[in-house]
């Protein structure tokens, strides 16, 4: 164990004290995870070290994806964690199907399992509902000539393959990501195995109350990415109208009173609200503070009410590269009028 991991073990959090979410299957999922997307500004090896350090600090939930291009480095980190005495059953490991593999779900899952060095995944998600490939790191203006809209029949062919993974024992649960209420309604109507989670952008300036309420009402747990407003997101994902959660006066005032970083307030709010945040950091002081806040004194009802009033409808991850027609704006991806955008 490195000096950093040994230090983390000394001032970490007992994993048994971390809040849990109960899925409709009865399984328990830690109510905070470590995100592992950072390949645009940190190396895969740095992320693997953060996974080891986070596990030593008390994390048991890790959110991975094939498109992050680091699962082959995270795999040895998981082996080191388990060799160090953490049982596989104590870990909650998520991976995701990338857009160019909607027709080869089994192959993609097997590749992630091999890279991660695991026999099964606790959760496997369809990363985006659009089968539209784009090169890593491309600009938001990039468009695939083969881009397609959401076609429910095509998505269900992918979902049937996802269900087969559960039946084969390769994954314990399946879920969705970046979905909308209209799309989820169709999926719930037609699926044999319903999604256990929906991963979605959630932070104080983008609370998605309608979608949040819908998934909870249907026994689906909301998992929130960008929980602190993603201040480290790539420059290509920034637009002039974006707001900054951790600079909001309400968040700053609460953070000052508690003596914590404003990001910690966002994470704390997320857990108390009922979503599962997956903040990313390779810095021990950051991921440790995020974990510690889940077992400390809760935010007051006044705090929670104040943060609930911060909604600015500020979507940060707009997904422009998945558009399929000239002249479209990113809103077409998100069914903002309550109907699936037609082809």
Phi and psi in degrees as GROMACS dihedral restraints (atoms count N, CA, C in turn):
[ dihedral_restraints ]
;  ai    aj    ak    al  type     phi  dphi    fc
    3     4     5     6     1   -69.7    20    10
    4     5     6     7     1   164.3    20    10
    6     7     8     9     1   -59.0    20    10
    7     8     9    10     1   -39.0    20    10
    9    10    11    12     1   -65.2    20    10
   10    11    12    13     1   -44.3    20    10
   12    13    14    15     1   -67.2    20    10
   13    14    15    16     1   -35.2    20    10
   15    16    17    18     1   -65.1    20    10
   16    17    18    19     1   -40.8    20    10
   18    19    20    21     1   -63.6    20    10
   19    20    21    22     1   -42.0    20    10
   21    22    23    24     1   -60.8    20    10
   22    23    24    25     1   -38.3    20    10
   24    25    26    27     1   -63.5    20    10
   25    26    27    28     1   -32.3    20    10
   27    28    29    30     1   -73.5    20    10
   28    29    30    31     1   -36.4    20    10
   30    31    32    33     1  -115.8    20    10
   31    32    33    34     1    26.4    20    10
   33    34    35    36     1   -84.6    20    10
   34    35    36    37     1  -165.5    20    10
   36    37    38    39     1  -119.2    20    10
   37    38    39    40     1   136.0    20    10
   39    40    41    42     1   -63.1    20    10
   40    41    42    43     1   117.9    20    10
   42    43    44    45     1   -57.2    20    10
   43    44    45    46     1   -26.7    20    10
   45    46    47    48     1   -68.7    20    10
   46    47    48    49     1   -15.8    20    10
   48    49    50    51     1   -94.5    20    10
   49    50    51    52     1   -11.9    20    10
   51    52    53    54     1   -69.9    20    10
   52    53    54    55     1   133.8    20    10
   54    55    56    57     1   -55.2    20    10
   55    56    57    58     1   151.4    20    10
   57    58    59    60     1  -123.6    20    10
   58    59    60    61     1   150.5    20    10
   60    61    62    63     1  -105.4    20    10
   61    62    63    64     1   137.0    20    10
   63    64    65    66     1   -99.0    20    10
   64    65    66    67     1   117.1    20    10
   66    67    68    69     1   -78.3    20    10
   67    68    69    70     1   165.8    20    10
   69    70    71    72     1   -64.4    20    10
   70    71    72    73     1   -18.1    20    10
   72    73    74    75     1   -79.6    20    10
   73    74    75    76     1   -11.2    20    10
   75    76    77    78     1    97.3    20    10
   76    77    78    79     1   -10.1    20    10
   78    79    80    81     1   -68.6    20    10
   79    80    81    82     1   154.1    20    10
   81    82    83    84     1  -109.4    20    10
   82    83    84    85     1   134.8    20    10
   84    85    86    87     1  -123.9    20    10
   85    86    87    88     1   127.4    20    10
   87    88    89    90     1   -54.6    20    10
   88    89    90    91     1   136.8    20    10
   90    91    92    93     1   -81.8    20    10
   91    92    93    94     1    13.7    20    10
   93    94    95    96     1  -149.8    20    10
   94    95    96    97     1   142.1    20    10
   96    97    98    99     1  -132.1    20    10
   97    98    99   100     1   168.4    20    10
   99   100   101   102     1   -98.9    20    10
  100   101   102   103     1   118.9    20    10
  102   103   104   105     1   -70.9    20    10
  103   104   105   106     1   154.9    20    10
  105   106   107   108     1  -128.2    20    10
  106   107   108   109     1    16.3    20    10
  108   109   110   111     1   -90.2    20    10
  109   110   111   112     1   113.2    20    10
  111   112   113   114     1  -161.5    20    10
  112   113   114   115     1    17.1    20    10
  114   115   116   117     1   -66.6    20    10
  115   116   117   118     1   -11.5    20    10
  117   118   119   120     1   -83.4    20    10
  118   119   120   121     1   -14.9    20    10
  120   121   122   123     1  -141.4    20    10
  121   122   123   124     1    -6.1    20    10
  123   124   125   126     1  -134.5    20    10
  124   125   126   127     1   159.7    20    10
  126   127   128   129     1   -83.0    20    10
  127   128   129   130     1   161.3    20    10
  129   130   131   132     1   -61.0    20    10
  130   131   132   133     1   -36.3    20    10
  132   133   134   135     1   -67.7    20    10
  133   134   135   136     1   -36.3    20    10
  135   136   137   138     1   -64.2    20    10
  136   137   138   139     1   -39.3    20    10
  138   139   140   141     1   -67.1    20    10
  139   140   141   142     1   -40.5    20    10
  141   142   143   144     1   -61.8    20    10
  142   143   144   145     1   -40.5    20    10
  144   145   146   147     1   -64.9    20    10
  145   146   147   148     1   -37.3    20    10
  147   148   149   150     1   -65.1    20    10
  148   149   150   151     1   -37.2    20    10
  150   151   152   153     1   -61.4    20    10
  151   152   153   154     1   -44.9    20    10
  153   154   155   156     1   -63.9    20    10
  154   155   156   157     1   -44.5    20    10
  156   157   158   159     1   -64.2    20    10
  157   158   159   160     1   -40.2    20    10
  159   160   161   162     1   -65.7    20    10
  160   161   162   163     1   -39.4    20    10
  162   163   164   165     1   -63.6    20    10
  163   164   165   166     1   -40.5    20    10
  165   166   167   168     1   -63.7    20    10
  166   167   168   169     1   -31.5    20    10
  168   169   170   171     1   -78.4    20    10
  169   170   171   172     1   -15.7    20    10
  171   172   173   174     1   124.9    20    10
  172   173   174   175     1    -3.0    20    10
  174   175   176   177     1   -68.1    20    10
  175   176   177   178     1   143.7    20    10
  177   178   179   180     1  -130.3    20    10
  178   179   180   181     1    -6.4    20    10
  180   181   182   183     1  -110.8    20    10
  181   182   183   184     1   124.7    20    10
  183   184   185   186     1  -131.6    20    10
  184   185   186   187     1   124.7    20    10
  186   187   188   189     1  -102.5    20    10
  187   188   189   190     1   108.6    20    10
  189   190   191   192     1  -115.7    20    10
  190   191   192   193     1   174.2    20    10
  192   193   194   195     1  -165.1    20    10
  193   194   195   196     1   146.4    20    10
  195   196   197   198     1   -62.7    20    10
  196   197   198   199     1   -36.5    20    10
  198   199   200   201     1   -71.6    20    10
  199   200   201   202     1   -11.9    20    10
  201   202   203   204     1   -74.6    20    10
  202   203   204   205     1   -11.5    20    10
  204   205   206   207     1    58.4    20    10
  205   206   207   208     1    36.8    20    10
  207   208   209   210     1  -140.9    20    10
  208   209   210   211     1     6.6    20    10
  210   211   212   213     1   -64.0    20    10
  211   212   213   214     1   -30.0    20    10
  213   214   215   216     1   -69.0    20    10
  214   215   216   217     1   -21.2    20    10
  216   217   218   219     1   -91.1    20    10
  217   218   219   220     1   -31.1    20    10
  219   220   221   222     1   -70.0    20    10
  220   221   222   223     1   -30.7    20    10
  222   223   224   225     1   -53.9    20    10
  223   224   225   226     1   -52.7    20    10
  225   226   227   228     1   -61.0    20    10
  226   227   228   229     1   -29.3    20    10
  228   229   230   231     1   -66.1    20    10
  229   230   231   232     1   -43.0    20    10
  231   232   233   234     1   -61.9    20    10
  232   233   234   235     1   -40.1    20    10
  234   235   236   237     1   -61.5    20    10
  235   236   237   238     1   -43.0    20    10
  237   238   239   240     1   -63.6    20    10
  238   239   240   241     1   -38.8    20    10
  240   241   242   243     1   -63.3    20    10
  241   242   243   244     1   -45.0    20    10
  243   244   245   246     1   -72.2    20    10
  244   245   246   247     1   -37.1    20    10
  246   247   248   249     1   -63.1    20    10
  247   248   249   250     1   -26.1    20    10
  249   250   251   252     1   -82.0    20    10
  250   251   252   253     1     0.5    20    10
  252   253   254   255     1   114.8    20    10
  253   254   255   256     1    -0.8    20    10
  255   256   257   258     1   -89.1    20    10
  256   257   258   259     1   120.7    20    10
  258   259   260   261     1   -70.1    20    10
  259   260   261   262     1   148.6    20    10
  261   262   263   264     1   -55.3    20    10
  262   263   264   265     1   -37.6    20    10
  264   265   266   267     1   -65.9    20    10
  265   266   267   268     1   -18.0    20    10
  267   268   269   270     1   -82.4    20    10
  268   269   270   271     1   -16.4    20    10
  270   271   272   273     1   -90.8    20    10
  271   272   273   274     1   148.0    20    10
  273   274   275   276     1  -121.6    20    10
  274   275   276   277     1   106.2    20    10
  276   277   278   279     1  -114.5    20    10
  277   278   279   280     1   127.3    20    10
  279   280   281   282     1  -113.7    20    10
  280   281   282   283     1   140.7    20    10
  282   283   284   285     1  -136.8    20    10
  283   284   285   286     1   176.8    20    10
  285   286   287   288     1  -142.3    20    10
  286   287   288   289     1   146.6    20    10
  288   289   290   291     1   -83.9    20    10
  289   290   291   292     1   123.2    20    10
  291   292   293   294     1   -84.0    20    10
  292   293   294   295     1   165.2    20    10
  294   295   296   297     1   -63.6    20    10
  295   296   297   298     1   -30.1    20    10
  297   298   299   300     1   -84.5    20    10
  298   299   300   301     1     6.0    20    10
  300   301   302   303     1  -119.8    20    10
  301   302   303   304     1    18.9    20    10
  303   304   305   306     1   -61.4    20    10
  304   305   306   307     1   -21.3    20    10
  306   307   308   309     1  -100.0    20    10
  307   308   309   310     1     1.6    20    10
  309   310   311   312     1  -138.7    20    10
  310   311   312   313     1    59.1    20    10
  312   313   314   315     1   -64.1    20    10
  313   314   315   316     1   -44.7    20    10
  315   316   317   318     1   -60.7    20    10
  316   317   318   319     1   -46.9    20    10
  318   319   320   321     1   -61.9    20    10
  319   320   321   322     1   -41.1    20    10
  321   322   323   324     1   -66.2    20    10
  322   323   324   325     1   -43.6    20    10
  324   325   326   327     1   -63.4    20    10
  325   326   327   328     1   -43.3    20    10
  327   328   329   330     1   -62.6    20    10
  328   329   330   331     1   -36.7    20    10
  330   331   332   333     1   -64.9    20    10
  331   332   333   334     1   -44.0    20    10
  333   334   335   336     1   -63.1    20    10
  334   335   336   337     1   -42.3    20    10
  336   337   338   339     1   -61.1    20    10
  337   338   339   340     1   -43.7    20    10
  339   340   341   342     1   -64.2    20    10
  340   341   342   343     1   -45.0    20    10
  342   343   344   345     1   -64.2    20    10
  343   344   345   346     1   -39.9    20    10
  345   346   347   348     1   -82.4    20    10
  346   347   348   349     1    -9.3    20    10
  348   349   350   351     1    68.5    20    10
  349   350   351   352     1    35.4    20    10
  351   352   353   354     1  -121.9    20    10
  352   353   354   355     1   156.9    20    10
  354   355   356   357     1   -89.4    20    10
  355   356   357   358     1   -21.9    20    10
  357   358   359   360     1  -154.7    20    10
  358   359   360   361     1   159.6    20    10
  360   361   362   363     1  -107.4    20    10
  361   362   363   364     1   144.6    20    10
  363   364   365   366     1   -74.6    20    10
  364   365   366   367     1   -30.1    20    10
  366   367   368   369     1  -150.5    20    10
  367   368   369   370     1   135.7    20    10
  369   370   371   372     1  -130.5    20    10
  370   371   372   373     1   128.0    20    10
  372   373   374   375     1  -115.2    20    10
  373   374   375   376     1   149.1    20    10
  375   376   377   378     1   -81.0    20    10
  376   377   378   379     1   112.2    20    10
  378   379   380   381     1   -61.5    20    10
  379   380   381   382     1   -45.7    20    10
  381   382   383   384     1  -138.1    20    10
  382   383   384   385     1   148.5    20    10
  384   385   386   387     1   -78.4    20    10
  385   386   387   388     1     2.6    20    10
  387   388   389   390     1  -109.5    20    10
  388   389   390   391     1   129.7    20    10
  390   391   392   393     1   -85.9    20    10
  391   392   393   394     1    44.5    20    10
  393   394   395   396     1  -107.4    20    10
  394   395   396   397     1   114.7    20    10
  396   397   398   399     1   -82.4    20    10
  397   398   399   400     1   143.3    20    10
  399   400   401   402     1  -144.0    20    10
  400   401   402   403     1   149.3    20    10
  402   403   404   405     1   -65.7    20    10
  403   404   405   406     1   142.8    20    10
  405   406   407   408     1   -55.9    20    10
  406   407   408   409     1   135.5    20    10
  408   409   410   411     1    78.8    20    10
  409   410   411   412     1     7.7    20    10
  411   412   413   414     1   -70.9    20    10
  412   413   414   415     1   163.8    20    10
  414   415   416   417     1   -75.5    20    10
  415   416   417   418     1   163.3    20    10
  417   418   419   420     1   -68.7    20    10
  418   419   420   421     1   -14.5    20    10
  420   421   422   423     1   -82.4    20    10
  421   422   423   424     1   -10.9    20    10
  423   424   425   426     1   -65.0    20    10
  424   425   426   427     1   138.6    20    10
  426   427   428   429     1  -137.0    20    10
  427   428   429   430     1   135.9    20    10
  429   430   431   432     1   -79.4    20    10
  430   431   432   433     1   133.5    20    10
  432   433   434   435     1   -65.8    20    10
  433   434   435   436     1   -17.7    20    10
  435   436   437   438     1  -101.6    20    10
  436   437   438   439     1    14.0    20    10
  438   439   440   441     1   -61.9    20    10
  439   440   441   442     1   143.3    20    10
  441   442   443   444     1  -128.5    20    10
  442   443   444   445     1   153.8    20    10
  444   445   446   447     1   -75.8    20    10
  445   446   447   448     1   179.1    20    10
  447   448   449   450     1   -70.3    20    10
  448   449   450   451     1   120.7    20    10
  450   451   452   453     1  -120.0    20    10
  451   452   453   454     1   114.5    20    10
  453   454   455   456     1   -60.4    20    10
  454   455   456   457     1   -40.0    20    10
  456   457   458   459     1   -61.8    20    10
  457   458   459   460     1   -38.5    20    10
  459   460   461   462     1   -68.3    20    10
  460   461   462   463     1   -42.8    20    10
  462   463   464   465     1   -61.8    20    10
  463   464   465   466     1   -38.1    20    10
  465   466   467   468     1   -68.0    20    10
  466   467   468   469     1   -30.8    20    10
  468   469   470   471     1   -63.6    20    10
  469   470   471   472     1   -38.5    20    10
  471   472   473   474     1   -66.6    20    10
  472   473   474   475     1   -43.0    20    10
  474   475   476   477     1   -64.7    20    10
  475   476   477   478     1   -35.5    20    10
  477   478   479   480     1   -61.3    20    10
  478   479   480   481     1   -37.3    20    10
  480   481   482   483     1   -67.9    20    10
  481   482   483   484     1   -36.5    20    10
  483   484   485   486     1   -62.5    20    10
  484   485   486   487     1   -44.6    20    10
  486   487   488   489     1   -60.8    20    10
  487   488   489   490     1   -36.7    20    10
  489   490   491   492     1   -64.6    20    10
  490   491   492   493     1   -30.2    20    10
  492   493   494   495     1   -63.7    20    10
  493   494   495   496     1   -40.3    20    10
  495   496   497   498     1   -64.1    20    10
  496   497   498   499     1   -46.0    20    10
  498   499   500   501     1   -64.4    20    10
  499   500   501   502     1   -28.1    20    10
  501   502   503   504     1   -86.0    20    10
  502   503   504   505     1    -6.9    20    10
  504   505   506   507     1    81.2    20    10
  505   506   507   508     1     9.9    20    10
  507   508   509   510     1   -79.0    20    10
  508   509   510   511     1   -28.7    20    10
  510   511   512   513     1  -133.7    20    10
  511   512   513   514     1   149.0    20    10
  513   514   515   516     1   -87.7    20    10
  514   515   516   517     1   -32.7    20    10
  516   517   518   519     1  -143.2    20    10
  517   518   519   520     1   155.4    20    10
  519   520   521   522     1  -125.6    20    10
  520   521   522   523     1   155.1    20    10
  522   523   524   525     1  -155.6    20    10
  523   524   525   526     1  -178.0    20    10
  525   526   527   528     1  -120.0    20    10
  526   527   528   529     1   167.6    20    10
  528   529   530   531     1  -150.6    20    10
  529   530   531   532     1   142.6    20    10
  531   532   533   534     1    58.4    20    10
  532   533   534   535     1    37.1    20    10
  534   535   536   537     1   -95.9    20    10
  535   536   537   538     1   170.7    20    10
  537   538   539   540     1  -124.2    20    10
  538   539   540   541     1   167.8    20    10
  540   541   542   543     1   -58.5    20    10
  541   542   543   544     1   -48.5    20    10
  543   544   545   546     1   -59.7    20    10
  544   545   546   547     1   -39.5    20    10
  546   547   548   549     1   -68.2    20    10
  547   548   549   550     1   -41.6    20    10
  549   550   551   552     1   -65.8    20    10
  550   551   552   553     1   -35.0    20    10
  552   553   554   555     1   -59.5    20    10
  553   554   555   556     1   -43.4    20    10
  555   556   557   558     1   -66.0    20    10
  556   557   558   559     1   -42.6    20    10
  558   559   560   561     1   -62.5    20    10
  559   560   561   562     1   -45.0    20    10
  561   562   563   564     1   -63.7    20    10
  562   563   564   565     1   -32.4    20    10
  564   565   566   567     1   -66.4    20    10
  565   566   567   568     1   -36.6    20    10
  567   568   569   570     1  -108.6    20    10
  568   569   570   571     1   -11.2    20    10
  570   571   572   573     1   -78.6    20    10
  571   572   573   574     1   155.9    20    10
  573   574   575   576     1   -90.5    20    10
  574   575   576   577     1   -40.6    20    10
  576   577   578   579     1  -116.0    20    10
  577   578   579   580     1   118.2    20    10
  579   580   581   582     1   -81.5    20    10
  580   581   582   583     1   156.5    20    10
  582   583   584   585     1   -63.6    20    10
  583   584   585   586     1   139.9    20    10
  585   586   587   588     1   -88.7    20    10
  586   587   588   589     1   -28.2    20    10
  588   589   590   591     1  -138.1    20    10
  589   590   591   592     1   158.8    20    10
  591   592   593   594     1  -125.1    20    10
  592   593   594   595     1   119.6    20    10
  594   595   596   597     1   -89.4    20    10
  595   596   597   598     1   131.1    20    10
  597   598   599   600     1  -152.6    20    10
  598   599   600   601     1   155.8    20    10
  600   601   602   603     1   -70.5    20    10
  601   602   603   604     1   124.4    20    10
  603   604   605   606     1  -145.7    20    10
  604   605   606   607     1   121.5    20    10
  606   607   608   609     1  -158.8    20    10
  607   608   609   610     1   168.8    20    10
  609   610   611   612     1   -54.3    20    10
  610   611   612   613     1   -32.4    20    10
  612   613   614   615     1   -88.3    20    10
  613   614   615   616     1     0.0    20    10
  615   616   617   618     1  -150.4    20    10
  616   617   618   619     1    85.4    20    10
  618   619   620   621     1   -94.1    20    10
  619   620   621   622     1   -15.0    20    10
  621   622   623   624     1    46.0    20    10
  622   623   624   625     1    53.0    20    10
  624   625   626   627     1   -59.1    20    10
  625   626   627   628     1   -41.2    20    10
  627   628   629   630     1   -62.8    20    10
  628   629   630   631     1   -47.9    20    10
  630   631   632   633     1   -67.0    20    10
  631   632   633   634     1   -41.3    20    10
  633   634   635   636     1   -56.8    20    10
  634   635   636   637     1   -49.3    20    10
  636   637   638   639     1   -65.1    20    10
  637   638   639   640     1   -37.4    20    10
  639   640   641   642     1   -63.9    20    10
  640   641   642   643     1   -48.2    20    10
  642   643   644   645     1   -66.3    20    10
  643   644   645   646     1   -40.5    20    10
  645   646   647   648     1   -62.8    20    10
  646   647   648   649     1   -40.4    20    10
  648   649   650   651     1   -65.2    20    10
  649   650   651   652     1   -23.2    20    10
  651   652   653   654     1  -104.1    20    10
  652   653   654   655     1    18.7    20    10
  654   655   656   657     1    71.7    20    10
  655   656   657   658     1    23.8    20    10
  657   658   659   660     1  -109.8    20    10
  658   659   660   661     1   130.3    20    10
  660   661   662   663     1   -83.9    20    10
  661   662   663   664     1   130.9    20    10
  663   664   665   666     1   -81.6    20    10
  664   665   666   667     1   126.6    20    10
  666   667   668   669     1  -110.8    20    10
  667   668   669   670     1   128.5    20    10
  669   670   671   672     1  -107.1    20    10
  670   671   672   673     1   118.2    20    10
  672   673   674   675     1   -93.0    20    10
  673   674   675   676     1   166.9    20    10
  675   676   677   678     1    54.2    20    10
  676   677   678   679     1    44.5    20    10
  678   679   680   681     1   -67.3    20    10
  679   680   681   682     1   -19.3    20    10
  681   682   683   684     1  -111.7    20    10
  682   683   684   685     1    18.4    20    10
  684   685   686   687     1    84.8    20    10
  685   686   687   688     1    11.9    20    10
  687   688   689   690     1    46.6    20    10
  688   689   690   691     1    59.5    20    10
  690   691   692   693     1   -63.7    20    10
  691   692   693   694     1   -18.8    20    10
  693   694   695   696     1   -98.8    20    10
  694   695   696   697     1    12.2    20    10
  696   697   698   699     1   -65.1    20    10
  697   698   699   700     1   156.9    20    10
  699   700   701   702     1   -59.2    20    10
  700   701   702   703     1   151.5    20    10
  702   703   704   705     1   -58.4    20    10
  703   704   705   706     1   -32.8    20    10
  705   706   707   708     1   -64.5    20    10
  706   707   708   709     1   -20.6    20    10
  708   709   710   711     1   -93.0    20    10
  709   710   711   712     1     7.3    20    10
  711   712   713   714     1  -100.7    20    10
  712   713   714   715     1   141.4    20    10
  714   715   716   717     1  -131.2    20    10
  715   716   717   718     1   157.9    20    10
  717   718   719   720     1   -60.3    20    10
  718   719   720   721     1   -26.6    20    10
  720   721   722   723     1   -86.6    20    10
  721   722   723   724     1    -3.8    20    10
  723   724   725   726     1   -61.4    20    10
  724   725   726   727     1   140.5    20    10
  726   727   728   729     1  -105.8    20    10
  727   728   729   730     1   167.3    20    10
  729   730   731   732     1  -120.8    20    10
  730   731   732   733     1   108.1    20    10
  732   733   734   735     1   -57.4    20    10
  733   734   735   736     1   -44.7    20    10
  735   736   737   738     1   -76.4    20    10
  736   737   738   739     1     0.2    20    10
  738   739   740   741     1  -107.8    20    10
  739   740   741   742     1     2.7    20    10
  741   742   743   744     1   -67.3    20    10
  742   743   744   745     1   132.6    20    10
  744   745   746   747     1   -56.3    20    10
  745   746   747   748     1   -34.9    20    10
  747   748   749   750     1   -66.0    20    10
  748   749   750   751     1   -45.3    20    10
  750   751   752   753     1   -63.8    20    10
  751   752   753   754     1   -43.5    20    10
  753   754   755   756     1   -62.3    20    10
  754   755   756   757     1   -39.8    20    10
  756   757   758   759     1   -65.1    20    10
  757   758   759   760     1   -43.4    20    10
  759   760   761   762     1   -65.6    20    10
  760   761   762   763     1   -43.0    20    10
  762   763   764   765     1   -61.6    20    10
  763   764   765   766     1   -41.4    20    10
  765   766   767   768     1   -63.3    20    10
  766   767   768   769     1   -42.7    20    10
  768   769   770   771     1   -62.8    20    10
  769   770   771   772     1   -38.5    20    10
  771   772   773   774     1   -86.0    20    10
  772   773   774   775     1   -13.7    20    10
  774   775   776   777     1    71.6    20    10
  775   776   777   778     1    37.1    20    10
  777   778   779   780     1  -128.8    20    10
  778   779   780   781     1   169.1    20    10
  780   781   782   783     1   -70.5    20    10
  781   782   783   784     1   145.6    20    10
  783   784   785   786     1   -55.3    20    10
  784   785   786   787     1   -31.3    20    10
  786   787   788   789     1   -60.7    20    10
  787   788   789   790     1   -35.2    20    10
  789   790   791   792     1   -64.2    20    10
  790   791   792   793     1   -36.8    20    10
  792   793   794   795     1   -61.9    20    10
  793   794   795   796     1   -41.8    20    10
  795   796   797   798     1   -62.5    20    10
  796   797   798   799     1   -42.9    20    10
  798   799   800   801     1   -66.0    20    10
  799   800   801   802     1   -43.7    20    10
  801   802   803   804     1   -61.9    20    10
  802   803   804   805     1   -44.0    20    10
  804   805   806   807     1   -59.6    20    10
  805   806   807   808     1   -43.7    20    10
  807   808   809   810     1   -59.7    20    10
  808   809   810   811     1   -47.6    20    10
  810   811   812   813     1   -63.8    20    10
  811   812   813   814     1   -43.3    20    10
  813   814   815   816     1   -68.3    20    10
  814   815   816   817     1   -34.1    20    10
  816   817   818   819     1   -66.0    20    10
  817   818   819   820     1   -32.7    20    10
  819   820   821   822     1   122.3    20    10
  820   821   822   823     1     4.1    20    10
  822   823   824   825     1   -98.1    20    10
  823   824   825   826     1   167.0    20    10
  825   826   827   828     1  -109.5    20    10
  826   827   828   829     1   103.1    20    10
  828   829   830   831     1   -76.2    20    10
  829   830   831   832     1   149.7    20    10
  831   832   833   834     1  -129.2    20    10
  832   833   834   835     1    65.2    20    10
  834   835   836   837     1   -65.3    20    10
  835   836   837   838     1   148.2    20    10
  837   838   839   840     1  -111.6    20    10
  838   839   840   841     1   133.7    20    10
  840   841   842   843     1  -162.3    20    10
  841   842   843   844     1   145.5    20    10
  843   844   845   846     1   -99.8    20    10
  844   845   846   847     1     0.0    20    10
  846   847   848   849     1   -93.6    20    10
  847   848   849   850     1   124.6    20    10
  849   850   851   852     1   -58.9    20    10
  850   851   852   853     1   -41.2    20    10
  852   853   854   855     1   -62.0    20    10
  853   854   855   856     1   -30.3    20    10
  855   856   857   858     1   -77.4    20    10
  856   857   858   859     1   -52.3    20    10
  858   859   860   861     1   -70.4    20    10
  859   860   861   862     1   -26.6    20    10
  861   862   863   864     1   -69.8    20    10
  862   863   864   865     1   -43.9    20    10
  864   865   866   867     1   -61.9    20    10
  865   866   867   868     1   -38.1    20    10
  867   868   869   870     1   -62.9    20    10
  868   869   870   871     1   -39.8    20    10
  870   871   872   873     1   -72.6    20    10
  871   872   873   874     1   -42.8    20    10
  873   874   875   876     1   -60.8    20    10
  874   875   876   877     1   -33.9    20    10
  876   877   878   879     1   -68.3    20    10
  877   878   879   880     1   -17.6    20    10
  879   880   881   882     1   -76.7    20    10
  880   881   882   883     1   -14.6    20    10
  882   883   884   885     1  -118.0    20    10
  883   884   885   886     1     9.2    20    10
  885   886   887   888     1   -97.9    20    10
  886   887   888   889     1  -179.7    20    10
  888   889   890   891     1   -54.5    20    10
  889   890   891   892     1   130.9    20    10
  891   892   893   894     1   -69.6    20    10
  892   893   894   895     1   161.3    20    10
  894   895   896   897     1   -62.8    20    10
  895   896   897   898     1   150.5    20    10
  897   898   899   900     1   -75.4    20    10
  898   899   900   901     1   164.1    20    10
  900   901   902   903     1   -60.1    20    10
  901   902   903   904     1   -35.5    20    10
  903   904   905   906     1   -65.1    20    10
  904   905   906   907     1   -42.1    20    10
  906   907   908   909     1   -59.3    20    10
  907   908   909   910     1   -48.5    20    10
  909   910   911   912     1   -62.5    20    10
  910   911   912   913     1   -39.6    20    10
  912   913   914   915     1   -66.7    20    10
  913   914   915   916     1   -40.3    20    10
  915   916   917   918     1   -63.8    20    10
  916   917   918   919     1   -42.6    20    10
  918   919   920   921     1   -69.4    20    10
  919   920   921   922     1   -35.3    20    10
  921   922   923   924     1   -59.0    20    10
  922   923   924   925     1   -26.6    20    10
  924   925   926   927     1   -85.2    20    10
  925   926   927   928     1     5.1    20    10
  927   928   929   930     1   -91.8    20    10
  928   929   930   931     1     0.4    20    10
  930   931   932   933     1   -51.8    20    10
  931   932   933   934     1   125.9    20    10
  933   934   935   936     1  -124.3    20    10
  934   935   936   937     1     5.0    20    10
  936   937   938   939     1    52.8    20    10
  937   938   939   940     1    41.4    20    10
  939   940   941   942     1   -99.2    20    10
  940   941   942   943     1    88.5    20    10
  942   943   944   945     1   -78.0    20    10
  943   944   945   946     1   125.7    20    10
  945   946   947   948     1   -93.2    20    10
  946   947   948   949     1   -39.4    20    10
  948   949   950   951     1   -98.0    20    10
  949   950   951   952     1    96.8    20    10
  951   952   953   954     1   -91.5    20    10
  952   953   954   955     1   -23.1    20    10
  954   955   956   957     1    77.2    20    10
  955   956   957   958     1    25.6    20    10
  957   958   959   960     1   -53.0    20    10
  958   959   960   961     1   -31.6    20    10
  960   961   962   963     1   -66.2    20    10
  961   962   963   964     1   -12.6    20    10
  963   964   965   966     1   -93.3    20    10
  964   965   966   967     1    -0.3    20    10
  966   967   968   969     1   -64.7    20    10
  967   968   969   970     1   148.8    20    10
  969   970   971   972     1  -118.0    20    10
  970   971   972   973     1    -3.4    20    10
  972   973   974   975     1  -135.1    20    10
  973   974   975   976     1   148.6    20    10
  975   976   977   978     1   -64.3    20    10
  976   977   978   979     1   145.4    20    10
  978   979   980   981     1    83.2    20    10
  979   980   981   982     1    -1.6    20    10
  981   982   983   984     1   -80.2    20    10
  982   983   984   985     1   151.8    20    10
  984   985   986   987     1  -105.6    20    10
  985   986   987   988     1   163.9    20    10
  987   988   989   990     1   -60.4    20    10
  988   989   990   991     1   -22.0    20    10
  990   991   992   993     1   -60.3    20    10
  991   992   993   994     1   -23.9    20    10
  993   994   995   996     1   -61.8    20    10
  994   995   996   997     1   -24.5    20    10
  996   997   998   999     1   -75.4    20    10
  997   998   999  1000     1   -19.8    20    10
  999  1000  1001  1002     1  -114.3    20    10
 1000  1001  1002  1003     1     9.4    20    10
 1002  1003  1004  1005     1    51.6    20    10
 1003  1004  1005  1006     1    49.1    20    10
 1005  1006  1007  1008     1   -66.0    20    10
 1006  1007  1008  1009     1   -19.6    20    10
 1008  1009  1010  1011     1   -92.4    20    10
 1009  1010  1011  1012     1     7.9    20    10
 1011  1012  1013  1014     1    87.0    20    10
 1012  1013  1014  1015     1     4.4    20    10
 1014  1015  1016  1017     1  -129.6    20    10
 1015  1016  1017  1018     1   147.6    20    10
 1017  1018  1019  1020     1   -64.8    20    10
 1018  1019  1020  1021     1   129.7    20    10
 1020  1021  1022  1023     1   -60.8    20    10
 1021  1022  1023  1024     1   125.2    20    10
 1023  1024  1025  1026     1   -68.8    20    10
 1024  1025  1026  1027     1   156.5    20    10
